[in-house]
Amino acid sequence: MLVTRRWESHPANSPDLILQFFGNEFHGYGDDMPETLRRLTELLGYEKEEDGAGMNAAKKIAAELNRRKDDIPAFRRLRCLKLDQLNEFLFSTKLNPPIGDQVHHDMHAPLSHYFIHTSLNSYFTGNVFGKYSILPIIEALEQGVRVVELDLWPDGRGSICVRPSWNFEKPLKLQECLDSIKEHAFTKCTYPLIITFKDGLKPELQSKATQMIQQTFNHMVYHHDPHSLEVFPSPQQLRNKILISRRPPKELLYANDDDGKVGVRNGVEIRQHPADPNYQSLVSFHVVEPRGMLQNVLTGKANKIQRPGWYETDIISFTQKRFLRTRPQRKLLIYAPYKPQRAWMHGAQLIALSRKEEKEKLWLMQGMFRANGGCGYVKKPDFLLNAGPSGVFYPTVNPVVVKILKVKIYMGDGWIVDFKKRIGRLSKPDLYVRISIAGVPHDENIMKTTVKNNEWTPTWGEEFTFPLTYPDLALISFEVYDYEVSTADAFCGQTCLPVSELIEGIRAVPLYDERVQNCKMWRHDVDIRTKEDPELTRLAGSNINQTKPDQKGEFWCKPSSDQATDLGLDIYK
């Protein structure tokens, strides 16, 4: 539900005290203070001095800037810092970001111990009716995607093209896709890139594809016998390597891909062609799609939260050493609802998601893989890796709050720069922020700030509290909207961040558009604080905040844990 904190009617500090403190620390006077800094000073002045707020927050800001002065090239040459430098530091998303930008996870564990940034329909420019191009592949690689997918089919002229099984548009040539991948594979990071081929090629065309792959990538392709490998190499060992995986067409998924046995689909026998040996030697992952109970595990269709069945715990055990790929099921020409966090909490490494559909899910995907410096590999939490056969982790059994996340929205800025271009009008907006948590069902929650009318630089000073049972799987989203009375509220920017990566303190949070492109001047300034207590025993879902309806007379409701989702699974082994 929508919740806000009841604020004290009497301030603990005066804004003048904090203004005077900053003036003494950074050699300036009140008249010299930039307007954005003055507004923040006023908000801090009315806070109680607890949990790093008020004057305590101001002292932490000053100490951090003085400590980092020599690490910032523009400040290093200055004899002393002034209010302008304080303002630049505090409101810069590069100098004062909410998360770090360096790889810091252990990259020496087996490859199966990581969530891997995966794309679906990598060459589509839009939905299923869109055109095919190498540009989406390049864009995905530049944003840190580590798994791209190509559908290989005969072009009718003795060569190979890239297109889906249906073909509404002109197909791509396989060679131009391979050339683009080679050029951009390691521009974002040097950790391994996985290319998934979904192919219906006969052996003679498989042989031709093998030659093209070897000539293009040469020594970059990683070779091994997948049947003899007990443990996958680590991302560190596979740096600058290309891994090939193969996902046969749907009618061949249940056949044996080595001896040409017959597969059955809808009661019709379909004979699989024996694979070319050289083509098979390139494949690092063999794919089999499960059926029956196992296929339904991650659909989220249960009517209530219950203890896991043997098949669910077996999935988590399975993903400790093998790969699981999930994707949304297509219904007719659209994808069914899909919750990637449902698959993450079962240990699935490869969550395939189209970059042109389901924008809210794309935001979650981007948020997850902003972790670990955006390198495309995020190490799974230990509780997904260390659980034994008799004690497999399952997030809905006896959840206990282990961390309290407090987020205060101070102010927003940058709207006036290109608001007309992006939103379509120049009048002052009525902005509010929607804050939500995505993760295990007990942690999911949605809240929002009040609406600030006719403000280019709105200030809120509103705090929200989120109790978390599994913070390592939690993502926090900030979405900004322009309130409308008679029509749908206009989207004005968003960002999604992994809770486990958040840096405490007052941070400048960058905002992105619906396609996850950076809105360079748009940002929000947020105070992030956490409290950890292993002795906390409050059951998840207990009410910490007070509630009230939103301005349209409705309630923001906690997402239902039994909301139906549909997805498909591929097992890599």
Disulfide bonds with the S-S distance in Angstrom:
none
